[in-house]
Amino acid sequence: MNILVIGVNYRQTPVEIREKLNFSIDEQRNAVVEISKLKGVNECALLSTCNRTEVYIYTSFAHFDSSIIENKLCELKGLDIYYLKKYFNVFSSLKAVKHLFMVAGGLDSMVLGEDQILGQVKDAHEIALENGTSESVLNTLFRDAVTAAKKVKTFTEISKNSVSIGSNAVKLVERIFSGEMNKKRALVIGAGKIGSIAFKNLMSDELKKVYITYRNHKKIEDNYEMYDNVEMLDYNMRYSVIDDCDIIISATTSPHYTITRDLLEKSVVNNKKRIFIDLAVPRDIDLAIKEIPWVGYYNIDDLQLEVDKNLDKRLLEVSKAEEIIDQYIIEYENWYEFRNVLPIVKDVQKYTDEIVTKKINYALTKLKSSSEEDKELIRNSMSGIANEILNKLLYSVKENDCKEDIKAYFRCLREVMKE
């Protein structure tokens, strides 16, 4: 099975490296086109999130050099592969297939069972489709992965009460300001999915004041009118309220810092303790602010400690989820292997059609008195019977779990047709 996954993820790669290899939507479009031009790459898709950047490929080569993909990713981002080589992971064959199924189902996420990744997997496939870099092999793989993920979410409790990075950020703040949240003021920069989740969790703590800012805030201000303690703020005014705030959470897709040390220090008079949480990849907040005495700084990797808490109940559901995924993997493997015998299937169909046509014509010559309508009925009936039997004998073989049996079956068919 010539399917590979090459990339980096949160398990082995810190955020300061992941952000260098993070691709925006526009960059993803360009990347899949460039990767598809590489020798041996028949199909490709690129999944890039805050926790991973992975290239999925189907290759015509029995032995594909994965470093070609690693080099291309670094080239596209203007990076030196020498320093990043150690962070790359490679999965091949069924391990690559299972990896995507686990990713789509939220089983390989920093937050076990999180929902956002499924939409990101769909988007990665859609980008590949739009740019013509995904065909039958990856199309079927991604569609099956999405179907399996939906079944996992329906028939297990893996995502029940699942927390997100945004809610974990607020849990961390709640622990730091234990019992005092109703006295605190917060600034949330970014009103995308993660920022919105962080905001909603903050609102449950009945903070004294919450400022929320977004570059296109006029488009979303209606969502916040119901809150008396919430104020929409123009993005360019964000520094004007930081001196008043105790909690600053930033979660944007901006390629530039939303908070820098120099502007932060110029904006603050009161040196009270403040918590800054950066939920973005690439990072939103200048790491240099950690050196400021009154700053507590946390990024998306620091939140792993929160994620690791209270996992026991959902971990019990992992085995159920994997059973569902394993069944879909078997079905995909059977589909993949069946592709290899399609030429034989077509030969068998042609061989059968010739025999059936010959027999029908012979039968019709014996029925000279029959009307054309009756003859057509006979043709359709005999062809239908033959096709039904043929389909049963050919296509039901896909349900066999042993690929060696499938190969042997069609090898015998080919020999029979030679006789």
MOCORSUL-V515950 format. One record per helix or strand of 2 or more residues. SS is the DSSP state (H for helix, E for strand). FROM is the first residue (numbers start at 1). TO is the last residue. Records with the same first field share a line. If there is no record, write none. Layout:
SS->FROM-TO + FROM-TO
This chain:
E->3-9 + 41-48 + 52-59 + 89-92 + 185-189 + 209-213 + 230-233 + 247-250 + 274-278 + 295-299
H->15-21 + 25-36 + 67-77 + 81-87 + 93-104 + 116-130 + 136-155 + 165-176 + 181-183 + 193-203 + 217-219 + 221-224 + 235-237 + 239-242 + 261-267 + 287-291 + 304-307 + 312-339 + 342-365 + 372-399 + 403-418
